[in-house]
């Protein structure tokens, strides 16, 4: 155990912090409890100093307890500060009437629905006694389909029509209200033609929203280059993480075949960008040039993460590649598990609510599963032919990820894709082509000949990828559905997988 802690020191830091996040989210801790925690912390600190002066043997234990308690407190405080409605300036803490005028700007790319246009609004002001006063908070607004100028960055003034997001009607339904709660979105509003006015489309956005405007522009470039319908929606998802326009049937097919991860910008996409930048930026191996290259790749990776919406999997990948960059620059190699825990700790420090985000959980478990299981799974089969080995290794990666993510996949989605390894063999290579091709297309969009060539490559690759996915989805055995399990059943399944893994590994170790 001590050897494990020496190899992976971030275990000591991550788990007390994660425990603090879990307890804070479960019990919804308030400011009074935080004051109590501070009191207990300083009591332990006083004991530490007293024992340290008297040189007692228990000092080491007290120091460890002090460190764990400090991390626990930081987690609880981080959750409290992250919760938007704890801010007195949040709109939920202000009493509005039905006639109160609110003002804000559209802070995401609007989504076209069947009967409305859905847009995320960042509230900035409210009008009281003919005086505009500052306030904060995000919510979703639904505009009539015929509304013009509902674009990113538009400033909107409207009457208060805020309503709480409804609870799920079925206990096994996806809890959309809780999902938005952890994203600090508590309300929605349905606006009619006379309820609002779009004041301008050149509203001065905060600098943090500039990647959103660039993202909108890149979507326009894809549209201008003859990408339409499913071709456009899938390419937008692969390149920019914008999957709101993918049809339900196509999204369902990707989900049932176990290839939905391809449509979510993740470590796969950040890895492609990392390799491309490493290949393009070739500088002399001198200290100053190494620093320039490291900073350039670092900035590009994080800008891409911001451009795609800072999803948990992208942030995890960007953080991990940042550690790799820094380690390479200073000629240091770290333990991969330690790097994983360090990146998770840093991400949760800024947004502790991500711990309950399914994307965050799947991302880290999948990478952990690949790192742990792949060396064993890849040895199940070895061929004399190089091409066969490449196919098997790709399959082994998928199997390794699925072993550890199986319990929460069933828990969250109530299904398990049985042909995921076959589907991924085709879809993942095609996704490489689409992503690299679309990156080049954006860069050469002003050169008509090249734009036509790469637009055709991207479009046909996406079409083939969709056709393969839809073809596999036709088979009834491709997906085991309606596998509803409770949280406790999910934990039992996880323990079962862990126990089987433990005994199998013992047999492998003794054989060696």
Number of C-alpha atoms within 10 A of each C-alpha: 6 8 8 9 12 11 14 19 17 19 18 16 17 22 16 19 24 21 15 24 27 18 14 22 18 8 8 13 15 13 11 8 12 16 11 10 18 14 12 14 18 13 12 17 17 12 16 21 14 13 16 16 10 10 10 11 10 11 18 13 11 18 17 12 15 20 17 19 20 20 20 24 21 18 27 28 20 20 24 22 14 19 18 22 18 14 16 12 14 17 21 18 12 11 7 18 12 9 12 15 20 23 25 24 26 24 21 20 20 21 18 15 14 7 11 17 18 22 23 21 24 21 23 19 19 24 16 13 7 8 9 14 13 14 21 18 21 23 20 20 20 20 24 15 14 11 13 9 13 22 19 24 26 20 26 21 19 19 22 20 20 19 12 12 18 13 13 13 9 8 8 14 11 14 15 12 17 16 15 14 16 20 17 17 21 23 20 21 18 17 18 14 10 8 15 17 14 18 14 15 16 10 15 12 16 8 8 8 16 14 17 20 18 12 24 19 12 17 20 11 17 21 16 12 20 15 19 14 12 17 22 22 23 32 28 27 20 26 25 24 25 23 19 16 17 20 13 10 10 18 19 16 22 25 22 25 26 25 24 16 19 23 24 23 25 25 23 19 24 22 16 14 19 19 12 13 16 14 9 8 12 11 12 9 8 8 10 11 13 18 14 13 19 19 15 13 21 19 13 15 24 19 14 21 26 20 20 24 18 18 18 27 24 29 25 24 25 26 23 20 21 20 20 19 21 17 13 13 14 12 9 11 11 12 10 16 18 17 18 21 22 21 24 24 21 14 19 22 19 13 19 30 23 20 19 14 16 15 18 22 16 21 22 21 20 22 21 20 20 21 15 16 19 20 14 12 17 18 11 9 11 12 10 7 8 10 10 13 15 12 12 21 19 18 20 23 21 21 21 23 23 22 18 22 21 20 23 20 17 20 20 18 18 16 19 23 23 15 18 22 20 17 22 22 16 15 22 17 12 17 24 17 16 25 22 18 22 24 17 15 24 17 13 15 20 12 10 10 11 15 21 15 12 22 24 17 16 24 23 14 22 24 14 14 22 19 13 16 25 19 12 20 22 11 11 9 12 19 20 14 15 11 12 14 18 12 12 10 13 19 15 13 16 17 13 13 15 14 12 10 13 11 11 11 13 11 10 10 9 7 7 6
